[in-house]
Amino acid sequence: MAPHRKQQRNGDPAAAEGTYAVVIPTLGRPSLTVTLRALAEAAGPKPDRLILVDDRPGTDGTTELPVEIPASLRTVTTVVSGRARGPAAARNTGWRAAGDVPWIVFLDDDVVPGPTWRDDLALDLAAAAPGDAAVTARINVPLPTDRRPTDWERNTAGLATARWITADMAYRREALEAVGGFDERFRRAFREDADLALRVLAAGWTVAGGSRSTAHPVRPAGPWISVRLQAGNADDVLMTRLHGPDWWSRAAAPRGRLPRHLAVTGAGVATLACAALRRPGAATACAALWLAGTAEFALARILPGPRHRDEVTAMALTSVLIPPAAVWHWLRGQAVHREAGPLDPRHAAPGRAPGPPLRPTREERVRR
């Protein structure tokens, strides 16, 4: 089966349409070696090129990337320097350096492609219709089986249901060129994938569901990770300005708790204001509202978890800090992105009629 696939790949022009490059932006985390080892060991045709975008700040290509590249991938691997402007910019650097290949497959540097990933990818790309801009993968997040998952583990598990996650996403190069690639105003690994997918859909392309499988382990994180993640509220502001207030439903993205965070933070600010104005009754009432909102938030995070001491302590402390952090970043987003306008209609591909946003997977088509 493998020699036959290779013969088709080299001799059949249609098979050439399935050639691909893998682009991995990285900060040099140890997990990158694990990702590359899994990619090398997977059955199926290997990529024409593997582009590692070294996005570590302050390196300028002068410090060797700390990674062990498997022998079978060394001849196709190129390390290019990023600009330390986040994963969206790094992916743009990567796919533009990948050469003239029909498909660009984006992987994160902390995922583990499955044992048949390359074979499954070949089938996914072969099944793609001419109007498919991209083919998704199935993301699995391994969780502990001997206890309830922590808040951070549950947060990571949400990646398994993210609609257009670029942890493993294949894009047609033509589609990337048509819409200009990723929007580099998204500086974090958040919303840049949904923005790109919404733009290619607006340009008349479709997105197909693939059947290849990739694991996304839960990476280590400190107790304050949930507070730092609130920076994404600024990205949500940009998404609304670009795609309108209904982008949440079109991207199947959870709305989060920003309205409640606004209310809880408002109650906290009102408590301080009333206390400063020497209005104890009003201050007590506002403080009660703040306490009730904070307690509800903490319990919503503690009860589904393992409830051990460290987790409960972290949830209690961060539940006090998250609402004002979320509001701060939301306000910051309003200021930073105040001049961002709606999606430019000139991104639409001429002569291409819009299609449904998601085609069924290959297995679903077989079942039908």
C-alpha positions in Angstrom: 0.0 0.0 0.0 2.8 2.4 0.9 4.7 1.9 -2.4 1.5 2.3 -4.4 0.8 5.6 -2.6 4.3 6.8 -3.3 4.0 5.9 -7.0 0.7 7.9 -7.3 2.4 10.8 -5.4 5.3 11.0 -7.9 3.5 10.2 -11.1 -0.1 11.4 -10.9 -0.7 15.1 -11.3 -3.9 14.8 -9.2 -1.8 13.2 -6.4 0.5 16.2 -6.5 -2.4 18.3 -5.3 -2.1 16.4 -2.0 1.5 17.4 -1.4 1.9 19.5 1.8 4.2 21.4 4.0 4.0 21.4 7.8 4.5 24.7 9.6 5.2 24.8 13.3 5.7 28.1 15.2 7.6 27.5 18.3 9.2 29.1 21.4 11.6 26.3 21.8 9.6 24.3 24.3 10.7 20.7 25.0 7.4 19.4 23.7 8.5 20.3 20.1 10.8 17.3 20.1 7.9 15.1 21.0 5.8 16.6 18.3 8.5 16.0 15.6 9.1 12.5 16.8 5.4 11.6 16.5 5.3 13.3 13.0 8.3 11.3 11.9 7.0 8.0 13.2 3.5 8.4 11.7 2.6 6.1 8.8 2.1 7.7 5.4 3.8 10.2 3.0 6.1 12.6 4.7 5.8 16.4 4.1 7.6 18.0 1.2 8.8 20.6 3.7 8.8 21.1 7.4 9.1 24.8 8.5 10.0 25.5 12.1 9.4 29.1 12.9 11.7 30.1 15.8 9.7 32.8 17.4 11.7 33.2 20.6 12.2 36.9 21.4 15.7 38.3 21.1 17.3 35.4 19.2 17.4 36.8 15.6 18.5 33.4 14.4 21.8 33.5 16.3 20.9 30.9 18.9 20.2 27.4 17.7 16.7 26.1 18.3 16.8 23.6 21.2 15.1 20.7 19.4 16.1 17.2 18.3 14.9 16.7 14.6 14.4 13.1 13.7 16.7 11.8 11.0 13.9 11.1 8.5 12.8 14.7 8.6 16.1 16.5 8.5 16.3 16.7 4.7 13.0 18.5 4.5 13.3 20.7 7.6 14.1 24.4 7.5 14.3 26.7 10.6 13.3 30.3 9.9 13.4 33.2 12.3 10.1 34.7 13.4 9.5 38.2 14.6 8.3 37.4 18.2 4.9 38.9 17.4 2.8 35.9 18.3 1.6 32.7 16.6 -0.4 34.5 13.9 2.6 36.4 12.6 4.8 33.3 13.0 2.5 31.2 10.9 2.5 33.8 8.2 6.2 33.7 8.2 6.1 29.9 8.0 3.6 29.4 5.2 5.2 32.1 3.0 8.6 30.3 3.5 7.2 26.9 2.6 7.4 27.2 -1.1 4.9 26.5 -3.8 3.0 23.5 -2.2 -0.8 23.2 -2.5 -1.4 22.6 1.2 0.0 24.1 4.4 -0.6 22.1 7.5 -0.3 24.1 10.7 0.7 22.2 13.9 1.4 23.6 17.4 4.6 22.7 19.1 2.9 20.8 21.9 0.7 18.4 20.0 1.2 14.7 19.2 0.0 13.5 15.8 -1.5 10.0 15.8 0.3 6.9 14.6 -1.5 7.0 11.2 -1.6 10.8 11.0 0.3 11.1 7.7 -1.9 8.5 6.0 -5.0 10.0 7.4 -3.9 13.5 6.2 -3.3 12.2 2.7 -6.9 10.8 2.7 -8.3 14.1 4.1 -6.5 16.1 1.4 -7.6 13.7 -1.4 -11.2 14.0 -0.3 -11.1 17.8 -0.2 -13.3 19.5 -2.8 -11.9 22.3 -5.0 -13.8 24.9 -3.0 -12.5 23.7 0.4 -10.1 26.2 1.8 -9.2 24.0 4.8 -9.6 20.6 6.4 -9.9 20.3 10.1 -8.5 17.5 12.4 -9.9 15.7 15.4 -8.2 17.0 18.5 -8.1 14.8 21.6 -7.1 16.2 25.0 -6.0 13.4 27.4 -7.4 14.0 30.9 -6.6 12.1 34.2 -8.7 9.0 34.7 -8.1 8.7 38.5 -9.5 12.1 39.6 -11.6 15.0 38.4 -9.8 17.4 36.1 -8.6 20.7 37.4 -9.8 24.1 36.1 -6.8 24.4 33.8 -7.3 20.8 32.5 -11.0 21.5 31.8 -10.0 24.7 30.0 -7.5 22.8 27.8 -10.2 20.1 27.1 -12.2 22.8 25.4 -9.7 22.6 22.5 -11.3 19.3 21.5 -14.5 21.1 20.5 -12.9 24.3 19.1 -14.3 24.6 15.6 -11.3 25.7 13.5 -8.3 25.2 15.9 -4.9 25.6 14.2 -3.3 23.1 16.6 -3.8 20.9 13.6 -5.3 22.6 10.6 -4.6 22.1 6.8 -5.1 25.2 4.7 -5.0 25.4 0.9 -2.2 27.8 0.0 -4.4 29.5 -2.6 -6.9 30.3 0.1 -4.3 31.8 2.4 -3.0 34.0 -0.4 -6.6 35.1 -1.3 -7.3 36.5 2.2 -3.7 37.5 3.2 -3.1 34.8 5.8 -3.5 35.4 9.5 -4.4 38.7 11.0 -1.3 39.7 12.9 -3.2 42.0 15.3 -4.0 38.8 17.2 -0.9 38.5 19.2 -1.9 35.5 21.3 -2.9 31.9 20.5 -6.5 33.0 20.7 -9.1 33.8 18.1 -6.6 34.1 15.3 -7.8 30.7 14.0 -11.5 31.7 14.1 -10.8 35.0 12.4 -9.0 33.3 9.5 -11.8 30.7 9.0 -14.5 33.4 9.1 -12.6 35.4 6.4 -12.2 32.4 4.1 -15.8 31.6 4.5 -16.7 35.2 3.7 -14.6 34.9 0.6 -16.7 32.0 -0.6 -14.7 29.0 0.4 -15.8 26.1 2.6 -14.1 24.2 5.4 -14.2 20.4 5.4 -14.1 18.1 8.4 -11.1 15.8 8.4 -10.6 12.4 10.1 -7.0 12.5 11.2 -6.4 12.6 14.9 -4.0 14.6 17.0 -3.5 14.6 20.8 -3.1 17.9 22.6 -1.7 17.1 26.1 -2.3 19.5 28.9 0.9 21.5 29.3 2.1 22.5 32.8 0.8 25.9 34.0 1.1 27.9 37.2 -1.8 28.8 39.5 -2.2 32.3 37.9 -2.7 31.0 34.3 -6.5 31.7 34.4 -5.8 35.4 35.2 -3.3 35.7 32.4 -5.8 34.2 30.0 -8.2 37.1 30.5 -6.1 39.1 28.0 -8.2 37.3 25.4 -11.1 39.6 26.1 -9.2 42.3 24.1 -9.1 39.8 21.2 -12.9 39.3 21.5 -13.3 43.0 21.0 -11.3 42.9 17.8 -13.4 39.9 16.6 -16.6 41.8 17.2 -15.4 44.8 15.3 -14.2 42.7 12.4 -17.0 40.2 12.1 -20.0 41.7 13.8 -21.8 40.8 17.1 -23.0 37.4 15.7 -19.5 36.0 15.2 -19.9 33.9 18.4 -22.6 31.8 16.9 -21.0 31.5 13.5 -17.8 30.3 15.1 -19.6 28.1 17.7 -17.6 29.9 20.4 -18.7 30.0 24.0 -19.6 33.5 25.2 -17.8 33.3 28.5 -18.7 35.2 31.6 -17.8 38.8 30.6 -21.3 40.2 31.5 -21.1 38.7 35.0 -17.5 39.9 35.4 -18.7 43.4 34.5 -21.4 43.2 37.1 -19.1 41.8 39.8 -16.4 44.3 39.1 -19.0 47.1 39.1 -20.2 46.0 42.5 -16.6 46.1 43.8 -15.9 49.5 42.4 -19.3 50.8 43.8 -18.3 49.4 47.3 -15.1 51.4 47.3 -16.8 54.5 46.0 -19.6 54.3 48.6 -17.1 53.7 51.4 -15.1 56.7 50.3 -18.3 58.8 50.3 -19.1 57.6 53.8 -22.3 55.8 52.8 -22.0 52.6 54.9 -25.4 51.2 54.0 -24.8 51.5 50.3 -21.3 50.2 50.7 -22.5 47.1 52.6 -25.2 46.4 50.0 -22.7 46.6 47.1 -20.2 44.5 49.1 -22.8 41.8 49.5 -23.4 41.8 45.8 -19.7 41.6 45.1 -19.2 38.7 47.6 -22.2 36.8 46.2 -20.9 37.1 42.6 -17.4 36.1 43.6 -18.5 33.2 45.6 -20.8 31.9 42.8 -17.9 32.1 40.4 -15.5 30.3 42.7 -17.9 27.5 43.4 -18.6 27.1 39.7 -14.9 26.4 39.2 -14.2 24.4 42.4 -17.1 21.9 42.4 -16.3 20.2 39.0 -12.6 19.9 40.0 -10.6 17.6 42.3 -11.2 19.9 45.3 -7.8 19.3 46.9 -6.3 22.1 49.0 -4.1 23.7 46.3 -6.8 23.7 43.7 -9.4 25.2 46.0 -6.9 27.9 47.2 -6.0 28.8 43.6 -9.7 28.9 42.6 -10.6 31.2 45.5 -7.8 33.6 44.9 -8.1 33.8 41.1 -11.9 34.1 41.3 -11.3 37.4 43.0 -8.8 38.6 40.4 -10.4 37.3 37.2 -13.4 39.7 37.0 -11.4 42.9 37.2 -8.7 41.5 34.9 -11.3 40.5 32.3 -12.9 44.0 32.5 -9.5 45.7 32.2 -8.5 43.7 29.1 -12.0 44.3 27.6 -11.6 48.1 28.1 -8.0 47.9 26.7 -9.4 46.1 23.6 -11.9 48.9 23.1 -9.2 51.4 23.1 -6.6 49.5 21.1 -9.0 48.4 18.4 -11.2 51.4 18.3 -10.3 52.1 14.7 -10.7 48.5 13.5 -13.4 48.3 10.9 -15.7 45.5 9.6 -14.4 42.7 7.4 -13.3 44.2 4.1 -15.6 42.9 1.4 -12.8 43.0 -1.1 -11.5 39.8 0.5 -14.3 38.0 -1.2 -13.0 35.8 -4.0 -14.7 36.9 -7.3 -16.9 34.4 -9.0 -17.0 32.0 -6.1 -20.4 31.5 -4.6 -20.5 31.1 -0.8 -21.0 27.5 0.4 -22.0 25.8 3.7 -19.5 26.5 6.5 -18.6 22.9 7.2 -18.7 19.8 5.1 -19.1 16.3 6.6 -16.1 14.2 7.4 -15.0 11.5 5.0 -16.4 8.8 7.4 -19.7 10.7 7.7 -20.0 10.8 3.9 -19.4 7.0 3.8 -22.0 6.3 6.4 -24.5 8.3 4.3 
